[in-house]
Amino acid sequence: MEPKDVKLKRLFHRHGKALILPYDQGLEHGPVDFFDAPFAQNPMHIIDIARQGGYDAIAMHIGNARRYFEHYFGDVPLVLKVNGKTSIPSDDEPLSPITASIEDALSLSAIAVGYTLYVGSSRQDEDIEQFAQVREEAHKNGLPVIVWSYPRGRDINEKGGKDSLYAVEYAARVAAELGADMVKLNVPSLKKNPDIPKPYRDYETDLFNAVKRVIASACGIPVIFAGGGMVSDDDLLEKARICLEAGASGLIFGRNIWQRPLEKALEITEKIKGIIKGLKA
């Protein structure tokens, strides 16, 4: 059995930075993400982008991972999401239940599993216990665990919101402390809010140094940043550049890639890879 650390390193061998294409939003966000991009409802659109764009992995939930196995196996590694929830209930007390097993991940030859952890949720006691079981079983079977570490819940909202530097930095630290092998985070917002705890409330910084702080909080495990909702090409590329120059280990951009037709998705992918190549020069 290939050790988990070897599998983790394989996510960096093509570009030196991990480029992962996530397609878990159909469960997490619902049909709204496909409303203006109906072509993206077809998982083959994402698989074609990943194959032709040279992505290091795609992230899927169990249903699409099983149904489309023959179309990506051998071409693009799979990160199997093993928990998830819909966006229908309030996010006041979020918890993502288990949706797939480590046995499922092994049967699909997954390179890693993905787990969504809601940091600060009032149900975090259940979440942390659930994650610990997933982590132990995954590691026993040689699979690294990528944690989607998301500050969420009523208490986070009362402390300045899920995107504050305080919240994102805390989420990075929690994932590392709990044994994640890699952590996926959102880029922090620098908006002022009187509810953010001290010393963050009055802390002055720019986005580059904020991202550096977040990465440092992860205690040396690889940090990959999400793209979030659709933005302009210039804004997306600037976000990629800042994150990578600040020391991010990679990017996990989803909607900003696959909400575009194939040709446009490949174009923006090449521009992102160009930023990575520029860092090596």
Contacts in CASP RR format, 6 or more apart in sequence:
PFRMAT RR
TARGET T0000
AUTHOR 0000-0000-0000
METHOD contacts of the structure
MODEL  1
MEPKDVKLKRLFHRHGKALILPYDQGLEHGPVDFFDAPFAQNPMHIIDIA
RQGGYDAIAMHIGNARRYFEHYFGDVPLVLKVNGKTSIPSDDEPLSPITA
SIEDALSLSAIAVGYTLYVGSSRQDEDIEQFAQVREEAHKNGLPVIVWSY
PRGRDINEKGGKDSLYAVEYAARVAAELGADMVKLNVPSLKKNPDIPKPY
RDYETDLFNAVKRVIASACGIPVIFAGGGMVSDDDLLEKARICLEAGASG
LIFGRNIWQRPLEKALEITEKIKGIIKGLKA
1 141 0 8 1.000
1 142 0 8 1.000
2 142 0 8 1.000
3 142 0 8 1.000
4 138 0 8 1.000
4 139 0 8 1.000
4 142 0 8 1.000
4 143 0 8 1.000
4 144 0 8 1.000
4 181 0 8 1.000
5 144 0 8 1.000
5 181 0 8 1.000
7 111 0 8 1.000
7 112 0 8 1.000
7 142 0 8 1.000
7 143 0 8 1.000
7 144 0 8 1.000
8 112 0 8 1.000
8 144 0 8 1.000
8 181 0 8 1.000
8 182 0 8 1.000
8 222 0 8 1.000
10 56 0 8 1.000
10 77 0 8 1.000
10 111 0 8 1.000
11 18 0 8 1.000
11 20 0 8 1.000
11 56 0 8 1.000
11 57 0 8 1.000
11 77 0 8 1.000
11 111 0 8 1.000
11 112 0 8 1.000
11 182 0 8 1.000
12 18 0 8 1.000
12 56 0 8 1.000
12 249 0 8 1.000
13 56 0 8 1.000
14 54 0 8 1.000
14 56 0 8 1.000
15 56 0 8 1.000
15 273 0 8 1.000
15 276 0 8 1.000
16 276 0 8 1.000
16 280 0 8 1.000
17 244 0 8 1.000
17 248 0 8 1.000
17 249 0 8 1.000
17 250 0 8 1.000
17 251 0 8 1.000
17 276 0 8 1.000
17 279 0 8 1.000
18 56 0 8 1.000
18 57 0 8 1.000
18 182 0 8 1.000
18 222 0 8 1.000
18 224 0 8 1.000
18 249 0 8 1.000
18 250 0 8 1.000
18 251 0 8 1.000
18 252 0 8 1.000
19 54 0 8 1.000
19 55 0 8 1.000
19 56 0 8 1.000
19 250 0 8 1.000
19 251 0 8 1.000
19 269 0 8 1.000
19 272 0 8 1.000
19 273 0 8 1.000
20 55 0 8 1.000
20 56 0 8 1.000
20 57 0 8 1.000
20 58 0 8 1.000
20 59 0 8 1.000
20 79 0 8 1.000
20 224 0 8 1.000
20 250 0 8 1.000
20 251 0 8 1.000
20 252 0 8 1.000
21 46 0 8 1.000
21 49 0 8 1.000
21 50 0 8 1.000
21 55 0 8 1.000
21 57 0 8 1.000
21 58 0 8 1.000
21 59 0 8 1.000
21 252 0 8 1.000
21 253 0 8 1.000
21 254 0 8 1.000
21 257 0 8 1.000
21 258 0 8 1.000
22 58 0 8 1.000
22 59 0 8 1.000
22 79 0 8 1.000
22 226 0 8 1.000
22 252 0 8 1.000
22 254 0 8 1.000
23 43 0 8 1.000
23 46 0 8 1.000
23 58 0 8 1.000
23 59 0 8 1.000
23 60 0 8 1.000
23 64 0 8 1.000
23 254 0 8 1.000
23 258 0 8 1.000
24 59 0 8 1.000
24 60 0 8 1.000
24 61 0 8 1.000
24 81 0 8 1.000
24 84 0 8 1.000
25 33 0 8 1.000
25 254 0 8 1.000
25 255 0 8 1.000
26 33 0 8 1.000
26 34 0 8 1.000
27 61 0 8 1.000
27 84 0 8 1.000
27 85 0 8 1.000
27 86 0 8 1.000
28 84 0 8 1.000
28 85 0 8 1.000
28 86 0 8 1.000
28 87 0 8 1.000
29 87 0 8 1.000
30 86 0 8 1.000
30 87 0 8 1.000
31 41 0 8 1.000
33 40 0 8 1.000
33 255 0 8 1.000
33 259 0 8 1.000
34 40 0 8 1.000
34 41 0 8 1.000
36 259 0 8 1.000
37 258 0 8 1.000
37 259 0 8 1.000
37 260 0 8 1.000
39 45 0 8 1.000
39 261 0 8 1.000
40 46 0 8 1.000
40 258 0 8 1.000
40 259 0 8 1.000
43 60 0 8 1.000
43 64 0 8 1.000
43 67 0 8 1.000
43 68 0 8 1.000
44 68 0 8 1.000
44 71 0 8 1.000
45 258 0 8 1.000
45 262 0 8 1.000
46 58 0 8 1.000
46 258 0 8 1.000
47 58 0 8 1.000
47 68 0 8 1.000
47 71 0 8 1.000
47 72 0 8 1.000
47 76 0 8 1.000
48 262 0 8 1.000
49 55 0 8 1.000
49 257 0 8 1.000
49 258 0 8 1.000
49 262 0 8 1.000
49 265 0 8 1.000
49 266 0 8 1.000
49 269 0 8 1.000
50 57 0 8 1.000
50 58 0 8 1.000
50 72 0 8 1.000
50 75 0 8 1.000
50 76 0 8 1.000
51 72 0 8 1.000
51 75 0 8 1.000
51 76 0 8 1.000
52 262 0 8 1.000
52 266 0 8 1.000
53 266 0 8 1.000
53 269 0 8 1.000
53 270 0 8 1.000
54 76 0 8 1.000
54 269 0 8 1.000
55 76 0 8 1.000
55 269 0 8 1.000
56 77 0 8 1.000
57 76 0 8 1.000
57 77 0 8 1.000
57 78 0 8 1.000
57 79 0 8 1.000
57 111 0 8 1.000
57 112 0 8 1.000
58 72 0 8 1.000
58 76 0 8 1.000
58 77 0 8 1.000
58 78 0 8 1.000
58 79 0 8 1.000
59 78 0 8 1.000
59 79 0 8 1.000
59 80 0 8 1.000
59 81 0 8 1.000
59 114 0 8 1.000
59 146 0 8 1.000
59 252 0 8 1.000
60 68 0 8 1.000
60 78 0 8 1.000
60 79 0 8 1.000
60 80 0 8 1.000
60 81 0 8 1.000
61 80 0 8 1.000
61 81 0 8 1.000
61 84 0 8 1.000
61 99 0 8 1.000
61 100 0 8 1.000
62 80 0 8 1.000
62 81 0 8 1.000
62 99 0 8 1.000
62 100 0 8 1.000
62 104 0 8 1.000
65 78 0 8 1.000
65 80 0 8 1.000
65 108 0 8 1.000
65 110 0 8 1.000
66 108 0 8 1.000
69 108 0 8 1.000
72 78 0 8 1.000
73 109 0 8 1.000
77 110 0 8 1.000
77 111 0 8 1.000
77 112 0 8 1.000
78 108 0 8 1.000
78 109 0 8 1.000
78 110 0 8 1.000
78 111 0 8 1.000
79 110 0 8 1.000
79 111 0 8 1.000
79 112 0 8 1.000
79 113 0 8 1.000
79 114 0 8 1.000
79 146 0 8 1.000
80 100 0 8 1.000
80 104 0 8 1.000
80 105 0 8 1.000
80 108 0 8 1.000
80 110 0 8 1.000
80 112 0 8 1.000
80 113 0 8 1.000
80 114 0 8 1.000
81 99 0 8 1.000
81 100 0 8 1.000
81 113 0 8 1.000
81 114 0 8 1.000
81 115 0 8 1.000
81 116 0 8 1.000
82 98 0 8 1.000
82 99 0 8 1.000
82 100 0 8 1.000
82 101 0 8 1.000
82 102 0 8 1.000
82 104 0 8 1.000
82 105 0 8 1.000
82 113 0 8 1.000
82 114 0 8 1.000
82 115 0 8 1.000
82 134 0 8 1.000
83 96 0 8 1.000
83 97 0 8 1.000
83 98 0 8 1.000
83 99 0 8 1.000
83 100 0 8 1.000
83 114 0 8 1.000
83 115 0 8 1.000
83 116 0 8 1.000
83 130 0 8 1.000
83 134 0 8 1.000
84 96 0 8 1.000
84 97 0 8 1.000
84 99 0 8 1.000
84 116 0 8 1.000
85 94 0 8 1.000
85 95 0 8 1.000
85 96 0 8 1.000
85 97 0 8 1.000
85 116 0 8 1.000
91 152 0 8 1.000
91 153 0 8 1.000
92 122 0 8 1.000
92 153 0 8 1.000
92 154 0 8 1.000
93 121 0 8 1.000
93 122 0 8 1.000
93 123 0 8 1.000
93 153 0 8 1.000
93 154 0 8 1.000
94 118 0 8 1.000
94 121 0 8 1.000
94 123 0 8 1.000
94 152 0 8 1.000
94 153 0 8 1.000
95 118 0 8 1.000
95 121 0 8 1.000
95 123 0 8 1.000
95 126 0 8 1.000
95 127 0 8 1.000
96 116 0 8 1.000
96 118 0 8 1.000
96 127 0 8 1.000
97 130 0 8 1.000
98 130 0 8 1.000
98 134 0 8 1.000
102 113 0 8 1.000
102 134 0 8 1.000
102 137 0 8 1.000
102 138 0 8 1.000
102 141 0 8 1.000
102 143 0 8 1.000
105 113 0 8 1.000
105 138 0 8 1.000
105 141 0 8 1.000
105 143 0 8 1.000
106 141 0 8 1.000
106 143 0 8 1.000
110 143 0 8 1.000
111 143 0 8 1.000
111 144 0 8 1.000
112 143 0 8 1.000
112 144 0 8 1.000
112 145 0 8 1.000
112 146 0 8 1.000
112 181 0 8 1.000
112 182 0 8 1.000
113 134 0 8 1.000
113 138 0 8 1.000
113 143 0 8 1.000
113 144 0 8 1.000
113 145 0 8 1.000
113 146 0 8 1.000
114 145 0 8 1.000
114 146 0 8 1.000
114 147 0 8 1.000
114 148 0 8 1.000
115 131 0 8 1.000
115 134 0 8 1.000
115 135 0 8 1.000
115 145 0 8 1.000
115 146 0 8 1.000
115 147 0 8 1.000
115 148 0 8 1.000
116 147 0 8 1.000
116 148 0 8 1.000
116 150 0 8 1.000
117 127 0 8 1.000
117 128 0 8 1.000
117 131 0 8 1.000
117 147 0 8 1.000
117 148 0 8 1.000
117 149 0 8 1.000
117 150 0 8 1.000
117 171 0 8 1.000
117 174 0 8 1.000
117 175 0 8 1.000
117 178 0 8 1.000
118 124 0 8 1.000
118 127 0 8 1.000
118 150 0 8 1.000
118 151 0 8 1.000
118 152 0 8 1.000
118 153 0 8 1.000
119 149 0 8 1.000
119 150 0 8 1.000
119 151 0 8 1.000
119 152 0 8 1.000
119 156 0 8 1.000
119 167 0 8 1.000
119 170 0 8 1.000
119 171 0 8 1.000
119 174 0 8 1.000
119 175 0 8 1.000
120 151 0 8 1.000
120 152 0 8 1.000
120 153 0 8 1.000
120 155 0 8 1.000
120 156 0 8 1.000
121 127 0 8 1.000
121 152 0 8 1.000
121 153 0 8 1.000
121 155 0 8 1.000
121 156 0 8 1.000
122 153 0 8 1.000
122 154 0 8 1.000
122 155 0 8 1.000
128 178 0 8 1.000
131 147 0 8 1.000
131 178 0 8 1.000
132 178 0 8 1.000
134 145 0 8 1.000
135 145 0 8 1.000
135 178 0 8 1.000
135 179 0 8 1.000
135 180 0 8 1.000
138 144 0 8 1.000
138 145 0 8 1.000
139 145 0 8 1.000
144 181 0 8 1.000
144 182 0 8 1.000
145 179 0 8 1.000
145 180 0 8 1.000
145 181 0 8 1.000
145 182 0 8 1.000
146 180 0 8 1.000
146 181 0 8 1.000
146 182 0 8 1.000
146 183 0 8 1.000
146 184 0 8 1.000
146 224 0 8 1.000
147 175 0 8 1.000
147 178 0 8 1.000
147 180 0 8 1.000
147 182 0 8 1.000
147 183 0 8 1.000
147 184 0 8 1.000
148 184 0 8 1.000
149 171 0 8 1.000
149 172 0 8 1.000
149 174 0 8 1.000
149 175 0 8 1.000
149 180 0 8 1.000
149 183 0 8 1.000
149 184 0 8 1.000
149 185 0 8 1.000
150 162 0 8 1.000
150 171 0 8 1.000
150 186 0 8 1.000
151 161 0 8 1.000
151 162 0 8 1.000
151 163 0 8 1.000
151 167 0 8 1.000
151 168 0 8 1.000
151 170 0 8 1.000
151 171 0 8 1.000
152 162 0 8 1.000
153 162 0 8 1.000
156 162 0 8 1.000
156 167 0 8 1.000
158 195 0 8 1.000
159 166 0 8 1.000
159 167 0 8 1.000
159 195 0 8 1.000
159 196 0 8 1.000
159 197 0 8 1.000
160 166 0 8 1.000
160 167 0 8 1.000
160 193 0 8 1.000
160 195 0 8 1.000
160 196 0 8 1.000
161 167 0 8 1.000
161 193 0 8 1.000
161 195 0 8 1.000
161 196 0 8 1.000
162 186 0 8 1.000
163 186 0 8 1.000
163 188 0 8 1.000
163 189 0 8 1.000
163 191 0 8 1.000
164 188 0 8 1.000
164 189 0 8 1.000
164 191 0 8 1.000
164 193 0 8 1.000
164 196 0 8 1.000
164 200 0 8 1.000
165 188 0 8 1.000
165 189 0 8 1.000
165 190 0 8 1.000
165 196 0 8 1.000
165 200 0 8 1.000
165 203 0 8 1.000
165 205 0 8 1.000
165 210 0 8 1.000
165 213 0 8 1.000
165 214 0 8 1.000
166 196 0 8 1.000
166 197 0 8 1.000
166 200 0 8 1.000
167 188 0 8 1.000
168 185 0 8 1.000
168 186 0 8 1.000
168 187 0 8 1.000
168 188 0 8 1.000
168 214 0 8 1.000
169 188 0 8 1.000
169 213 0 8 1.000
169 214 0 8 1.000
169 217 0 8 1.000
170 217 0 8 1.000
171 183 0 8 1.000
171 185 0 8 1.000
172 183 0 8 1.000
172 185 0 8 1.000
172 214 0 8 1.000
172 215 0 8 1.000
172 217 0 8 1.000
172 218 0 8 1.000
172 223 0 8 1.000
173 217 0 8 1.000
173 218 0 8 1.000
173 219 0 8 1.000
175 183 0 8 1.000
175 218 0 8 1.000
175 221 0 8 1.000
176 183 0 8 1.000
176 217 0 8 1.000
176 218 0 8 1.000
176 219 0 8 1.000
176 220 0 8 1.000
176 221 0 8 1.000
177 219 0 8 1.000
179 221 0 8 1.000
180 221 0 8 1.000
181 221 0 8 1.000
181 222 0 8 1.000
182 221 0 8 1.000
182 222 0 8 1.000
182 223 0 8 1.000
182 224 0 8 1.000
182 249 0 8 1.000
183 218 0 8 1.000
183 221 0 8 1.000
183 222 0 8 1.000
183 223 0 8 1.000
183 224 0 8 1.000
184 224 0 8 1.000
184 225 0 8 1.000
184 226 0 8 1.000
184 252 0 8 1.000
185 214 0 8 1.000
185 223 0 8 1.000
185 224 0 8 1.000
185 225 0 8 1.000
185 226 0 8 1.000
186 225 0 8 1.000
186 226 0 8 1.000
186 227 0 8 1.000
186 228 0 8 1.000
187 207 0 8 1.000
187 211 0 8 1.000
187 225 0 8 1.000
187 226 0 8 1.000
187 227 0 8 1.000
187 239 0 8 1.000
187 242 0 8 1.000
187 243 0 8 1.000
188 207 0 8 1.000
188 210 0 8 1.000
188 211 0 8 1.000
188 214 0 8 1.000
190 205 0 8 1.000
190 206 0 8 1.000
190 207 0 8 1.000
190 210 0 8 1.000
192 201 0 8 1.000
193 201 0 8 1.000
194 201 0 8 1.000
205 213 0 8 1.000
207 242 0 8 1.000
208 242 0 8 1.000
208 245 0 8 1.000
208 246 0 8 1.000
209 246 0 8 1.000
211 225 0 8 1.000
211 242 0 8 1.000
211 243 0 8 1.000
211 246 0 8 1.000
211 247 0 8 1.000
211 248 0 8 1.000
212 246 0 8 1.000
212 247 0 8 1.000
214 223 0 8 1.000
215 223 0 8 1.000
215 246 0 8 1.000
215 247 0 8 1.000
215 248 0 8 1.000
222 249 0 8 1.000
222 250 0 8 1.000
223 247 0 8 1.000
223 248 0 8 1.000
223 249 0 8 1.000
223 250 0 8 1.000
224 248 0 8 1.000
224 249 0 8 1.000
224 250 0 8 1.000
224 251 0 8 1.000
224 252 0 8 1.000
225 239 0 8 1.000
225 243 0 8 1.000
225 248 0 8 1.000
225 250 0 8 1.000
225 251 0 8 1.000
225 252 0 8 1.000
226 252 0 8 1.000
226 253 0 8 1.000
226 254 0 8 1.000
227 236 0 8 1.000
227 239 0 8 1.000
227 251 0 8 1.000
227 252 0 8 1.000
227 253 0 8 1.000
227 254 0 8 1.000
227 255 0 8 1.000
227 256 0 8 1.000
228 253 0 8 1.000
228 254 0 8 1.000
228 255 0 8 1.000
228 256 0 8 1.000
229 255 0 8 1.000
229 256 0 8 1.000
230 255 0 8 1.000
230 256 0 8 1.000
230 259 0 8 1.000
231 239 0 8 1.000
231 256 0 8 1.000
233 268 0 8 1.000
233 271 0 8 1.000
236 253 0 8 1.000
236 256 0 8 1.000
236 268 0 8 1.000
237 268 0 8 1.000
237 271 0 8 1.000
237 272 0 8 1.000
237 275 0 8 1.000
240 251 0 8 1.000
240 253 0 8 1.000
240 272 0 8 1.000
240 275 0 8 1.000
241 275 0 8 1.000
243 250 0 8 1.000
243 251 0 8 1.000
244 250 0 8 1.000
244 251 0 8 1.000
244 275 0 8 1.000
244 276 0 8 1.000
244 279 0 8 1.000
245 279 0 8 1.000
251 272 0 8 1.000
253 272 0 8 1.000
256 268 0 8 1.000
257 265 0 8 1.000
257 268 0 8 1.000
257 269 0 8 1.000
258 265 0 8 1.000
260 268 0 8 1.000
END
